[in-house]
């Protein structure tokens, strides 16, 4: 896939096709890491985006309790 470098305000950038973003499960404001590796630009998605906020919402709603309250195995009981 080829694209052009374009002016974006006082900076330069490129447009990432919607199909590519959808495959990567990214959207506007997604956090990515940019890295230069031997002359190649790597754009890597930040893992688990939104998990912290979702956990806070679950906790506030009381929906963060274990699914199995008394689920133990032999190791748990003997150790």
Backbone as ProteinMPNN parsed JSONL, in Angstrom:
{"seq_chain_A": "XXXXXXXXXXXXXXXXXXXXXXXXXXXXXXXXXXXXXXXXXXXXXXXXXXXXXXXXXXXXXXXXXXXXXXXXXXXXXXX", "coords_chain_A": {"N_chain_A": [[0.847, -1.166, 0.0], [0.606, 2.167, -0.872], [1.102, 5.597, -0.004], [0.928, 9.181, 0.438], [3.037, 11.731, 1.886], [1.679, 14.394, 3.624], [0.76, 17.87, 4.298], [-0.258, 18.681, 7.523], [-1.678, 20.894, 9.35], [0.825, 22.55, 11.11], [2.538, 20.516, 10.809], [3.657, 17.405, 9.294], [2.215, 14.504, 7.789], [0.561, 11.354, 7.206], [-2.221, 9.776, 5.644], [-4.053, 7.208, 7.032], [-5.644, 4.455, 5.704], [-9.15, 3.76, 6.156], [-9.926, 1.069, 6.113], [-7.605, -0.284, 6.893], [-7.27, 0.758, 9.493], [-9.578, -0.251, 10.674], [-9.078, -3.018, 10.612], [-7.012, -3.113, 12.445], [-8.326, -2.347, 14.651], [-8.401, 0.363, 15.424], [-9.041, 3.866, 15.96], [-9.944, 7.38, 15.588], [-7.942, 9.26, 17.75], [-6.779, 7.015, 18.894], [-4.066, 5.536, 20.63], [-0.787, 5.243, 19.553], [2.474, 3.835, 19.062], [5.345, 5.216, 17.693], [8.146, 4.211, 15.877], [11.446, 4.145, 14.71], [13.125, 1.938, 12.724], [15.896, 0.819, 11.433], [15.663, 2.519, 9.16], [12.981, 2.205, 8.603], [9.676, 3.173, 9.287], [7.769, 2.317, 12.016], [4.529, 1.775, 13.076], [2.926, 1.137, 15.91], [0.187, -0.191, 17.596], [-0.951, 0.862, 20.825], [-1.322, -1.445, 23.392], [-4.356, -2.731, 24.911], [-6.033, -0.443, 25.101], [-8.194, 1.749, 26.729], [-8.922, -0.043, 28.677], [-8.408, 0.547, 31.408], [-10.223, 2.619, 32.002], [-12.604, 1.245, 31.5], [-12.478, -0.7, 33.509], [-12.695, 0.893, 35.795], [-15.299, 1.873, 35.444], [-16.734, -0.539, 35.6], [-16.182, -1.249, 38.256], [-17.358, 0.877, 39.66], [-20.001, 0.358, 39.063], [-20.346, -1.952, 40.433], [-19.848, -4.292, 39.137], [-17.643, -5.92, 39.072], [-17.087, -8.279, 40.333], [-15.876, -11.606, 41.128], [-16.6, -14.238, 38.796], [-16.914, -16.875, 39.586], [-17.313, -17.474, 42.79], [-16.336, -19.338, 44.643], [-14.219, -20.942, 43.52], [-11.921, -23.252, 43.433], [-8.862, -25.116, 43.109], [-6.988, -28.211, 43.457], [-4.386, -27.409, 44.111], [-4.798, -24.852, 45.288], [-6.181, -25.604, 47.599], [-4.409, -27.297, 48.936], [-2.011, -25.994, 49.217]], "CA_chain_A": [[0.0, 0.0, 0.0], [1.375, 3.402, -0.963], [0.406, 6.822, 0.365], [1.775, 10.36, 0.35], [3.219, 12.598, 3.041], [0.908, 15.618, 3.379], [0.764, 18.877, 5.355], [-1.364, 18.643, 8.491], [-1.361, 22.039, 10.206], [2.24, 22.913, 11.035], [3.3, 19.267, 10.751], [3.433, 16.54, 8.143], [1.7, 13.2, 8.178], [-0.006, 10.546, 6.14], [-3.565, 9.296, 5.949], [-4.153, 5.755, 7.129], [-6.95, 4.06, 5.169], [-10.135, 3.276, 7.13], [-9.898, -0.398, 6.115], [-6.453, -0.679, 7.694], [-7.572, 1.089, 10.883], [-10.596, -1.191, 11.15], [-8.411, -4.298, 10.84], [-6.196, -2.965, 13.641], [-9.234, -1.897, 15.719], [-7.983, 1.708, 15.814], [-9.927, 4.942, 15.527], [-9.396, 8.686, 15.947], [-7.444, 9.372, 19.118], [-6.107, 5.805, 19.368], [-2.668, 5.776, 20.963], [0.144, 4.365, 18.841], [3.894, 4.093, 19.271], [6.111, 5.363, 16.457], [9.527, 3.79, 16.069], [12.271, 4.064, 13.505], [13.92, 0.713, 12.802], [16.709, 0.6, 10.235], [15.104, 3.265, 8.038], [11.564, 1.885, 8.433], [8.799, 3.707, 10.324], [6.846, 1.31, 12.543], [3.416, 2.317, 13.851], [2.469, 0.008, 16.706], [-0.903, 0.195, 18.501], [-0.792, 0.676, 22.264], [-2.25, -2.518, 23.779], [-5.354, -2.59, 25.98], [-6.519, 0.923, 25.217], [-9.532, 1.878, 27.304], [-9.173, -1.049, 29.719], [-8.41, 1.174, 32.737], [-11.51, 3.31, 32.162], [-13.655, 0.221, 31.575], [-12.396, -1.32, 34.833], [-13.252, 1.855, 36.752], [-16.761, 1.872, 35.263], [-17.246, -1.802, 36.142], [-16.083, -1.187, 39.709], [-18.381, 1.814, 40.139], [-21.31, -0.278, 38.9], [-20.36, -3.182, 41.213], [-19.853, -5.403, 38.188], [-16.282, -6.446, 38.972], [-16.951, -9.411, 41.248], [-15.506, -12.855, 40.442], [-17.718, -15.014, 38.25], [-17.03, -18.044, 40.459], [-16.832, -16.992, 44.081], [-15.639, -20.385, 45.376], [-13.638, -21.819, 42.511], [-10.572, -23.606, 43.833], [-8.352, -26.386, 42.61], [-6.23, -28.942, 44.462], [-3.252, -26.592, 44.532], [-5.289, -23.841, 46.223], [-6.594, -26.219, 48.855], [-3.302, -27.981, 49.599], [-0.848, -25.12, 49.402]], "C_chain_A": [[0.897, 1.235, 0.0], [0.488, 4.576, -0.588], [1.398, 7.972, 0.287], [1.928, 11.022, 1.71], [2.515, 13.908, 2.702], [1.099, 16.598, 4.54], [-0.48, 18.698, 6.221], [-1.054, 19.727, 9.508], [0.08, 22.446, 10.005], [3.144, 21.682, 10.937], [3.068, 18.558, 9.428], [2.922, 15.202, 8.635], [1.231, 12.448, 6.954], [-1.387, 10.081, 6.581], [-3.537, 7.774, 5.958], [-5.546, 5.349, 6.661], [-7.854, 3.455, 6.248], [-10.114, 1.751, 7.23], [-8.76, -0.923, 6.989], [-6.718, -0.412, 9.178], [-8.592, 0.119, 11.475], [-9.976, -2.547, 11.46], [-7.585, -4.271, 12.119], [-7.015, -2.548, 14.859], [-8.765, -0.564, 16.307], [-8.995, 2.719, 15.301], [-9.239, 6.271, 15.833], [-9.049, 8.682, 17.424], [-6.876, 8.077, 19.69], [-4.639, 6.141, 19.616], [-1.808, 4.747, 20.232], [1.572, 4.764, 19.216], [4.56, 4.172, 17.906], [7.559, 5.013, 16.752], [10.222, 3.751, 14.721], [13.195, 2.867, 13.665], [14.624, 0.491, 11.467], [16.089, 1.26, 8.999], [13.64, 2.997, 7.758], [10.768, 2.48, 9.586], [7.82, 2.612, 10.72], [5.803, 2.023, 13.377], [2.792, 1.147, 14.585], [1.351, 0.465, 17.647], [-0.538, -0.047, 19.961], [-1.786, -0.396, 22.704], [-3.212, -2.087, 24.872], [-5.836, -1.169, 26.179], [-7.939, 0.915, 25.766], [-9.819, 0.892, 28.423], [-9.253, -0.411, 31.104], [-9.739, 1.877, 32.994], [-12.654, 2.313, 32.291], [-13.657, -0.456, 32.941], [-12.959, -0.405, 35.909], [-14.777, 1.887, 36.669], [-17.376, 0.601, 35.838], [-17.246, -1.775, 37.668], [-17.163, -0.278, 40.288], [-19.774, 1.21, 40.063], [-21.426, -1.564, 39.723], [-20.337, -4.431, 40.356], [-18.463, -6.006, 38.019], [-16.031, -7.582, 39.957], [-16.562, -10.666, 40.467], [-16.737, -13.599, 39.937], [-17.969, -16.266, 39.081], [-16.457, -17.658, 41.811], [-16.034, -18.055, 44.83], [-15.082, -21.408, 44.405], [-12.187, -22.083, 42.887], [-10.167, -24.913, 43.167], [-7.54, -27.054, 43.707], [-5.047, -28.129, 44.983], [-3.686, -25.562, 45.551], [-5.602, -24.439, 47.591], [-5.425, -26.807, 49.633], [-2.098, -27.094, 49.865], [-1.252, -23.979, 50.245]], "O_chain_A": [[1.839, 1.325, 0.788], [-0.721, 4.557, -0.82], [2.592, 7.746, 0.088], [1.063, 10.893, 2.577], [2.725, 14.47, 1.627], [1.539, 16.214, 5.624], [-1.597, 18.579, 5.719], [-0.26, 19.514, 10.424], [0.52, 22.665, 8.876], [4.369, 21.798, 10.978], [2.364, 19.063, 8.553], [3.173, 14.817, 9.777], [1.474, 12.854, 5.818], [-1.669, 10.008, 7.777], [-3.061, 7.139, 5.017], [-6.538, 5.86, 7.183], [-7.39, 2.737, 7.133], [-10.268, 1.202, 8.321], [-8.933, -1.889, 7.733], [-6.424, -1.258, 10.023], [-8.481, -0.281, 12.634], [-10.316, -3.163, 12.47], [-7.468, -5.286, 12.804], [-6.481, -2.412, 15.96], [-8.736, -0.385, 17.524], [-9.713, 2.465, 14.334], [-8.093, 6.293, 16.281], [-9.798, 8.153, 18.245], [-6.522, 8.041, 20.868], [-4.046, 6.938, 18.89], [-2.069, 3.545, 20.287], [1.827, 5.894, 19.633], [4.364, 3.298, 17.062], [8.128, 5.459, 17.749], [9.629, 3.362, 13.714], [13.959, 2.789, 14.628], [14.018, 0.033, 10.498], [16.0, 0.649, 7.935], [13.1, 3.506, 6.775], [11.143, 2.309, 10.745], [7.128, 2.047, 9.872], [6.14, 2.788, 14.281], [2.197, 0.265, 13.966], [1.542, 1.408, 18.416], [0.106, -1.042, 20.292], [-2.978, -0.274, 22.422], [-2.915, -1.189, 25.66], [-6.028, -0.735, 27.315], [-8.784, 0.148, 25.304], [-10.868, 0.982, 29.062], [-10.102, -0.806, 31.903], [-10.315, 1.748, 34.074], [-13.567, 2.508, 33.093], [-14.723, -0.757, 33.478], [-13.626, -0.869, 36.833], [-15.463, 1.924, 37.691], [-18.419, 0.654, 36.49], [-18.202, -2.225, 38.299], [-17.804, -0.618, 41.281], [-20.631, 1.509, 40.894], [-22.477, -2.203, 39.719], [-20.757, -5.502, 40.793], [-18.137, -6.538, 36.958], [-14.894, -7.816, 40.366], [-16.877, -10.784, 39.283], [-17.787, -13.586, 40.579], [-19.117, -16.672, 39.258], [-15.241, -17.53, 41.957], [-15.13, -17.707, 45.59], [-15.425, -22.588, 44.459], [-11.324, -21.23, 42.681], [-11.004, -25.701, 42.726], [-7.42, -26.497, 44.799], [-4.748, -28.165, 46.176], [-3.027, -25.399, 46.578], [-5.31, -23.831, 48.62], [-5.446, -26.814, 50.864], [-1.247, -27.444, 50.683], [-0.434, -23.106, 50.536]]}, "name": "protein", "num_of_chains": 1, "seq": "XXXXXXXXXXXXXXXXXXXXXXXXXXXXXXXXXXXXXXXXXXXXXXXXXXXXXXXXXXXXXXXXXXXXXXXXXXXXXXX"}
